[in-house]
Amino acid sequence: MGRELSDRILSVEHVSKSFPGVKALDDVSLEVGRGVVHGIVGENGAGKSTLMKILSGVYTKDSGTVEFDGQRVERTTPMESLRRGLSIIYQEFSLISSMTVGENIFLGRFREAGGMKGTHQKAGELLGQIGSSISTHKLVSELSTSEKQMVEIAKALSFESKLIIMDEPSSSLTEEELAKLGALIRQMREKGISILYISHKLDEIFEYCDVVTIMRDGHVIDTRPVSELDRGEMVGMMVGRTIENEYPERPRAVGEPLMRVEHLTTGKLKDISFTLNRGEILGFVGLVGAGRTEIVRAIYGADKVKRKEVRIEGKSLKITSPRDGKRCGMALVPEDRKQQGLVLPFSVESNISMANLEKVKRGIFLSPDKERKMAEENIDSLLIKTPSPTAAIVNLSGGNQQKCIIARWLETEPKIFIMDEPTRGIDVGAKYEIYMLMKKAVEAGSSIILISSELPEVLHMSNRVLTIADGRITGEFDPEKVSAQEIMNRAIG
Amino acid sequence: MDAGKRIGNFVKDNLVLVTIMILVLVTAVLEPKFLTIANMGNLMNQFGPLSFVALGMTLAIIGGFIDLSVAGIVSLSAVFTLSMIDVLGQFGALLAGLLAGALLGLINAGVVVSCGALTQAKALFITYGLSAVFSASALLYTDGATQHMSHLENRTDLFQAIGSGRMGFVPVSFLLFVVIMALLHLFLIRTQTGREICLGGANITAAQLAGIPVKRRIALVFTLSGVLSAFGAIVLFSRITTASPLLGANYETNAILAVVVGGTSLSGGRGSVIRTMLGVMLVILLSNCLNLLGVSTYLQSVLKGAVLIIAIWIDRRRVK
């Protein structure tokens, strides 16, 4: 053993971890070199986050060894790991929004940093190092997502981290912010800092990573230099089968006009008017914060508006609550699955039935049989992976949770299906299934409004695309005729 | 070791029942008369006012709120109902009292909804504030004087029956409690409205976006909590035959204690009125047992607080 400096910063050997009923990690081995950007890819439930939580000390492993920087690590706590030089930047940031940037960076270490003055000074230096000019006196609640990420990185640097684990760091960044992150990663690698980059997005793995480990069902499938792999191979290893296409063939079911929205105006939106056709997938493209979500929420009745005219099949409708929206044949798959879509402590079946309680009644009472039957039919037809209809929905993977929400709405037989980031945080295999569901829905006569931050997704699935910037519709395109570049230019505004 | 594990799991899943059994055993050893039929009747009698308030609190907590105004509602509806007996007769007064409870609950809901205080924490402060308003109104209404049933001219036998009547050895109030509890249980688990209350309690945003009329459900939850508190108040003053404008003090604490000890989750959405019955039972047995052991009432309050904290701790662990 000894303490000679090896070229490995982290080595994990034969680590296993079980939870009641699941083997989350099964004999996992992994080595991360110094100054290497090491990607980890795998579908949800592959064991990526469990591994990460063992490394940081949130979970304890059942067996196996972990060696960090030449030292065996047995039991550890998140704070101990930090001090040892291992930082984790979680998908949901762990910053305290009511405190300032500087205070967050040196949280719990103000004395070490030399009081409040030293805290802000040192925090400012750290942020400067990574090319950020955020004021350290600003409250975290006032920061954008990418700025928060900067603060997290500065915090990791403040511990003189030797290894930084990033969990889905790009999930809510715009293209521009993503480029900044890329530069930052390269900069850290040059300093000899290792990075464990966990992501669903293969483009990023190819762009940033030197080595990639592919995980599936709690096993490491392979670790290889990125240069030796191509996209198809990687996806194949992730899902255990080969996927020829990431997207199904574009549905072509567009019919006559179905809904006309006119003069939609709120505090943020400026006189939005557009038409949605029957059987059409209409994509909304825009930066985060451009007003895409606000448009659909306003139409659906979830937000207050200053002015709005909605006509469906020529009939003028008054929609002032989601209940009205639902009654008029709309369905909303909201952007934040956990906060706005699911009732997490409840079962799969009650999450599916919750928009359809009238349908599962017998007389005045709810019928458990009918409810069960509705759930089982959807579990079968949408291929939802769940131990049973009564399992708590919180235990399902993201893709399967999303399918439950789609099932909930399919049961209402909506005319207009609004999908806001329907594949966010979902693995490749499940994404494809969701695209297939969208295709089936429009072929059965529904229309879809699709919002997504993944440009390729919108461009591959939509029949027509509207670009939205700063609360306005700035353009209308046929994604088959116009290049992605052109569309993005218009979306930036 | 398998058997040991199974027993361990049983204890974990049925902690309240196990605790109740232990308390029964301890009490039975301390007081051999404890297990007589007559004493069972007494025990049921102790369910009394608290059990109704706790039922209302259960609905509120499952619906995602904590209704701190029940203390004020108990005080105000007690003095109001009693004063109405001479005006409206006893049936009219009973009805007026329950309506008053409903109205006060509706005021809660109205303020909560119109302030947009749809989170548990925000609504907590609103109901706390309204509790002070209701309690003060009780004092204003009576000029601070305690009202006596014996001073009334109209008949009060209906109230006497509700407060202290018995059928056989079973108190009427306990029978009413069991009937209302059963109806509420059916309501919560087998009706659409009941399910919508649970869903809204667990995640109000998701429920609203799924087309559930959450504001109307909130109104219903607080209204029912108000009616049940008023009924608790009626049982209470009928039993002690006087109604002081401070009658309801501390009822919110004991009701929350019973609900949470029973195992209804403070995070909303999950729980049951039957669990609350067990919770009330546990609270009664505990004070019974502590009385027999000669523990002072001050120390008993400390212990009750400790039990509440333990119950919340267990609830939190269960959520994880």
Interface residues (C-beta under 8 A of the other chain):
Chain A: Y300 A302 S321 P322 R323 G325 K326 R327 L332 P334 Q339 Q340 G341 L342 V343 L344 P345 F346 S350 M354 A355 L357 E358 K361 I364 F365 L366 R408
Chain B: I189 R190 T191 Q192 R195 E196 C198 L199 A202 N203 T205 A206 A207 Q208 L209 A210 G211 I212 P213 S265 S267 G269 R270 V319
